[in-house]
Amino acid sequence: MINKLKTAYSNYALKIFFTLLASSVIYSCSNDDDPEDIHEHENITRVSIVFEEGSNSETVTWDDGSTPPSITLDVDKVYTASIYFYDASNPNDIEDITPEIREEVNEHYILYEKAGVSNLTITSSASDISGSDGIPINMVTDWSTGGAESGNVVVHLIHEPTNKNGTTRASFGGANDVEINFPVTIQ
């Protein structure tokens, strides 16, 4: 009887051993060597736009989780607007992402999509930077106002756009690194 128990126990132990061995072989043969996407989208938690008109300057700043501030512009003026991107997730170590976007100029495009503001024209400034395709990416833009009105400007920082000549967000392809809907008032 004891021999039968020993034999049964040995068979049971061997089954467990081979099950564990087979599991470890199967696990070790899994394909974990696939390359991962090495590009991480920028972690942008703050965006500032500096508007300059003559000697006057005004900055509007949006922080992740907050309501976008209103942009107020005067009638019949031309403003030069420069946009800056930050990772402010650690208030003690705010990182300016703008130089990285400038370095990766071929991989980014900034779209200003207007809604309800027909008396506002936004164009690339002469001092804007361009990618290798010669198309400015709208880091520095000129905002020309006409008559009084209110509406919105949605700012999209597009990563790897498939087209830089679109007229709507959908026509640019790529992915948004950030999208902010700023209320705009021209008075």
N, C-alpha and C positions, 0 to 999 in steps of 0.2 A: 504494500500500500504506500509506503514512504517512497519507494522508487518511482511509482506512478506519479506521485505528487511532485517529486523532483523533476521528472521528465516533463510534466505539464508546465511547471514553473519555468524550466529552461526554454521550452517552446514559446511560452508567453513572452519571456524576456527577449528572445531572438526576434519575434515579430515586432516588438516595440523598437528594438535596435534598428532593424531594417526599415521600419516606417520612418524613424527619425533620420536615418541616413538618406533615404530616398527624398525626404522633404528638404533636407539641406542641399542635396545635389540640384534639385529642381529650383530652389530659391537662388542658389549661387549661379545658375545658368540663365537667370532672367536678364533681360537686356536693359541694364541700367546705364549703359554707356552711350545712349543717345545724347547728342549735344543739346543743351538747353538754349533757349533764346537768350543771347548774351546782352541784348539791349533792354534796359529797364527804362520805362517811360519816366520822365522827370517827375519828381514829387513836388508839385507846385501848390503851395498853400497861401501864397500872397502875390497879388499883381498890382503894380502901381503904374499909372499913366500920368506923365508930366505934360501939361499943356502950357505952351509959351506963346504969347502974343505980344510983340514988341518987348517992353521991359517987364511985362507982367507974367507971372508964373503961378500955376495952380496944380496941385497933385491930388489925384483921387486914388485911394488904395482900397482894394478888396482883400479880406482875409477869409480863408476857407471856413465855412460854417456861418458866415455873417451875410446880411443882406447887402447886395452891391450898392455902393453909394451913388447918388445922382451926379451926373455930369451937367453942369450949367454953363452955357456958352452965350456970348453976346451976339446980337443980330449983325450981319454984314461984316464979319471978321474972318481972318485966316489964322488958325492956330497950328503950331507945329507940335505934334504929340509923339512923345517917346515912351515906349512901353518897357517895363522891367518885370522879371519873373524871379520869385524867391521861394526857397523852402524854409518856411518859418515854423516848422513842426516842433522845433526846439527853440523856444524864445531866447535861450542863452547862446545859441549858435545858429544864427540866421545865415543861410547860404544864398548868395546871389547866383541864380541859375542862368542869368542873361548871357554871360560869356560862353557858357556851354552851348546855348542855342546859336550864338554867333559862329562858334567853331563848327557846328553841325548845320550850317546854313542850307546845305542841299537837302537836308532831312526835315526841314520845318517850313511852315508858312503860317502867317497870321492873317486871318480873315475877319474883317469887320462887316458884319451883316446888319443892315439897317431895317427897322420896322417902324413905320409911322412917321418917319422924318424925311420928307422929300426935299426940304430946304437945307440939307447937309450933304456935302460931297467929301468923301475921304479918298485921298490918293497917296501913293508912295511919295515921300519927300526926296528931293535931290540927294540928301545925305543918307538915304536908306542903304542897306547892304543887299547885294544880290548873290544868288547862287551861281553855279557854273553855267546854268542855262540862261543867265542874264536877267532873270526875273527877280525884281525886288521882293523881299519877304515881309515888308510892312512893319519893321521894328521902329521906323521913324516915318510918320505920315503927316500930311497936311489936311486939316479939317476946315473946310470953307463953309460958312453959314450964310443963309439967306434970311427969310422972314421968320417970325416967331412961330414956334410949334413945339410939341412934345412927342416923344416916342421912345424907342429903345435902340441900342447898338449892342449886338451880341459879339463878344470877342472870342474867337476860336484860335487856340494855338494848335495847329494840325501837325501831327507827326507823320512823316513819310507820305505826303500827299501824292496821289497818282497823277494829278493834273493841277497846275498852278494858274490855269486860265479860266476857272469856273466862275459862276455868278452866284451859286448857292452852296451851302455847306455840303450837300449831297454830291455835288459835281466835282468836289476836290478829292474824294476818297481819303485814304489814310485814317488815322485815329486821333481823337482829341486828347491832347495833354491837359488842356483846360478849356472850359467854356463858361463865360460869365455874361449875364444879361444886365447891362447898365441902363438905367433910365436916363434919358437925355432931354434937357429942356433948352430951347433956344429962346432967349428973351431980349 
